[in-house]
Amino acid sequence: MFDWIFCLATFGMNIVIRILYSKIISMKSTFYITLLLLVSSFDQIENSGNASYKAYDVGEWFEFRMHYENFIDAGKAELSVKEATFNGKKVYHTKGYGYTTGLTKFFFKVEDDYQSFIDKETGRPYKYIRKINEGGYTKDQEGIFDQNKQTVLVKDFKNKTETTYSVTENAQDILSAFYYLRNHPDIEILNTNDYLEIDMFFDGEIFKFKLKYLGKEDLKTKFGVVPSLKFRPYVQSGRVFKEKESVTVWISADKNKLPIKFKADLAVGSLNADLERFRGLKNPLMIKAKK
C-alpha cells in the first residue's frame, strides 16, 4: 500500500479500490488507478460477450504518459494484445506494464506487470498474472478461473499459499475487464447522467464500481481533435482525491473505445495521463481535425 501518487494511467486500481472501500491505504502508487478508470469507462453487459463486435484484436498496443499539472513526468503505462495458447485453445494474451520514470523513479521505483489470458469469443478470463514491485512492496500471484464452478484459484507464490474464491457469473480480473467491456457498443445509447456499475475480482473479493456518463466532448490531443465520451467514476474523498467526483476519463467515441485521457484532482494537485503512442488498432481512430 503505497504512498506515492506517480502515474494516473499506469492502469492499476489497488489504491483506488482501497479508497472506494475505506480500506487501509497510503499514497504510494497510482499504478493501480488507471485500470479502474479504463474499466470504469465502459458499460457492463450481463452476458458472455458480443462476438460480432470487436474493439480490439491481436497486435493492438498503446502507451500513456503520466505527468503532474506542472508537466513533470511521472511514469508510463503500456497495454498490448498478443495471441497465445491456453489448454490447447487460441486465446488473447493481454498485458499491462507500468513503471516510473525520471525523478519519480529515483525517489520511488515502481515496475508492475499484469497479464490476462482471455477467451476470444466470450471475453471471459482463463488466467491472470499479477507481478508488482513498488518501492520494495511486492506481489507475485496467479489466478485460474473456473467459469463453470464460478471460482478462482489464486496461487500466491510469495507467501506459498493457494486459495479458492467464489465469484459472480461474469467475473473478470483487473485487466480482462477492460478488454471485455470494450467489446460492447451499447455504451453509445447512454444518456447524459446515466449511471453504470461494474463487477471486478480483486484481492479475493468482488467489487462494484459506479460511474456517471457526462456526455460527448471533442478532445484536443497530440493527434488532433478526437470525438470522445466523458465519464466520472465515484471515489471516496479525503485521502487522496479532493472530492467524491474528482476523477475524469475520456474514451474515443468510435468502435475502438480507446482511452484517450485521464485527469485526477488530488489533495496535492492534479495528475494527468495522455495517450502518447498507439499501433495495431482494430478500427481507425476517429479524428475530426489533424493537429
Disulfide bonds with the S-S distance in Angstrom:
none
